[in-house]
Amino acid sequence: MNTQVLNEYGFNFIKKTDGTKLISNTSTSYIASYISEYSAPELIQEYIDDVDLCLSGQFDLVEDTTKSTDFIYAKLYPDGLYFDDDEMLPLYDLRELLSSWKEFLEGN
């Protein structure tokens, strides 16, 4: 887990007594809400693979650049993930947040 990036965005992962895993309320709650919408490790890995394509200059190989959830509109571009065509999350940070969330979900 990349604690530096997690701290930068105020992410804290929590496992509730019923086993539910979530990201605590943060100052960047829209990003936490967005990331936590992805709860299946295999889907998170597919997303990470798309981000890796962007980071390696192969954006054209990303099949679906729309990465919206039920509640948040998001689109992947060569330089980052844009929310509502306004706020941008850099690709490296997105990759680290997704990887850390996936690692947490796969842990006990």
N, C-alpha and C positions, 0 to 999 in steps of 0.2 A: 504494500500500500504506500502511496505517495503522501506522506503526512504533510509535507509542505503545501501541496496543492489543496489537500483537504482543509488544512488550517486557513489557507487564503480565502476559501469560499465558506468557511465556518461550518463545514460538514462534520457531523458526529453520527456515527452509525449506532443504532440501538436495537437490541433484541429484547422484546417484551416477554413477560413470563409465559404468555400463551404461544411463544415461538415466532410471532410476527416480527419481521425485520423492517426497519424504517430509518429514514434520515431525519434527525431532529430538526426542529425549526431553526432556521438560520437567517442571517441578514440577506442572503441570496435565496430566499425561499422559493422563488419561481424556478430557479435552477434545480434546487433539491426536489421540488415537486415533479419537475420534468424527468430528472434522472430516476426517481423512485417509481415512475410509471413503468419502467422497464424492470420486470421482476423475474424474467426467465433468462438464466445464464446463457443459453444458446442464442437467444435473440440479442443479448448484449454483446456477445462475441461477434455476431454478424455486423453489428453497428461499429464495433471496434475495427473490424476488418475494413469497413468503408472509410473510417477515419484514417486508417493506415494508408489506404490508397491515396487519399487527399494529401497526406503528409509526404508521400513519396512522389508527388507530382502527377499522379494518375487519376485525377478527378474524373476524367471522361469515362473511366471504367466503373464508376459507382452507378449501379442500376437505378436506384431510387433515392433522389436527394431530399425528398420531403420526409422529414423525421418527426412529424407532428404526433401528439398523443391525443387522447380524448379531450383534453382541456387546454393544451398549449400548442400553438402553431410554431413550427420550427423547420428550417430548411438549411441543408448543408451546402456550403460553398467552399471553394479552394482555400480560403483563409480562415474559415470558422463556421460555427453554427449560429444562425441568426434566428432570434425569436421575434415573431411579428414584424419581420423585416426591419427591426429597429435595434434591439440589444444583441450584442455579439459575444459569443464564448469562443476563445481561441481554440484551435484544433488540439494543441498539445494538452491544454487543461481539460478539454472534453474527453480526450483519450484517457487521461489519468483518473478523472472522476468516474468514468464508466468502468475502467479496470478495477479500481478500488471497490466500487459497489459490487461488481461481479465477484470479486474475491470474498467480500463480506457475505454475500448471499450463499456462496458455495461452502463457507465455513460452518462449523457446528454452532 
